[in-house]
Amino acid sequence: MSVRIIDIREVTKPISSPIRNAYIDFSKMTSSLVAVVTDAFRDGKRVIGYGFNSNGRYGQGGLIRERFAPRILAADPASLLDDAGTNLDPNRVWAATMSNEKPGGHGERSVAVGTIDMAVWDAVSKIAGVPLFQLLAERHGVSANPRVFVYAAGGYYYPGKDLGALRAEMRSYLKRGYNVVKMKIGGASLEEDSARIEAVLQEIGPDAQLAVDANGRFDLDTAIAYAKMLRDYPLFWYEEAGDPLDYHLQATLAEYYPGAMATGENLFSHQDARNLIRYGAMRPDRDYLQFDCALSYGLVEYERTLEVLKTFGWSPSRCIPHGGHQMSLNIAAGLGLGGNESYPDLFQPYGGFPDGVKVIDGHITMPELPGIGFEGKADLYAQMSALAQP
């Protein structure tokens, strides 16, 4: 049985919200939803793979519809298959997607390709009849661990949001089973942010840990000033202090902040990941890397990134991806990542877990759903299945 991709569909959806971080507001944010339609059938249903891009980058409809999808559809169908000829080969589909592309130029292109790549992997694991995390573990010769650490990301700036509302938000995450929570900093003065941090730490007490995220807002002097303030608190990590490509800032900051730091969500290739490790003075014994496959050319490229990290002595367990989506959950369970971000109340229906999955002691257990598991999340699958209709 051979498999063909017979259509690739995209729709741009709003995920707007009045929230803001230190750099952007989300009032006009969008996301691309993609369906890769195949001629394969499983259990009497046509196999359709789905994907979308993570929050923080806008929908990529133009690039997907006008540039990348046509290349896949124009390729010789046999050239997209695995060696057995019975399933799609994500690496070969990726190669067709990126044909006639020059090196470099990461950014919006990487988001478009990553969205398609997610849908391809969803289709491949559905055709194989297994959850993606099991497929990945088998391909890499490792044991899958369906129990995945997750943390609750929130603490955004919001019109009229006072310390009481911030404390209530963080307490709600603990009630839902999380034991690590994250809040935004850098969108107010250092003094105001210090008060916000102290309020949250008082609220969560010894029951949880707090991470803080500056979303790349700071110059070097401000990043250092915050480091001197933050190092007095027992934080889980200090995230993305400066511009993601300012490796000198990151390296210098390590001289002032002995605790864990995290960055990488806005680096979109294995080459950029390699430069971060080479020049950013990231510490493999304590720091975390947040590369998000949905923004960085997909899982095909993420596997290359993991190989780069391996050559520098980094364990996959130091990777906790940005984005809060089920694709990264599957990668974490299948390839031994350290966990995944989660947005309990934001960016729905794209974030979160399949229905019925609960957070227990800061972890979730992956359900045995073929593919990425989107069909197990009713609100998300309603939008996906609508896109796939003839």
Secondary structure, 3 states (H helix, E strand, C coil): CCCCEEEEEEEEEECCCCCECCCCECCCCEEEEEEEEEEEEECCEEEEEEEECCCCCCCCHHHHHHHHHHHHHHCCHHHHECCCCCCECHHHHHHHHCCCCCCCCCCHHHHHHHHHHHHHHHHHHHHHCCEHHHHHHHHHCCCCCCEEEEEEECCCECCCCCHHHHHHHHHHHHHCCCCEEEEECCCCCHHHHHHHHHHHHHHHHHHCEEEEECCCCCCHHHHHHHHHHHCCCCEEEEECCCCCCCHHHHHHHCCCCCCCEEECCCCCCHHHHHHHHHHCCCCCCCCEECCCCCCCCHHHHHHHHHHHHHHCCCCHHHECCCCCCHHHHHHHHHHCCCCEEECCCCCCCCCCCCCCCCCECCEEECCCCCECCHHHCHHHHHHHHHHHCC
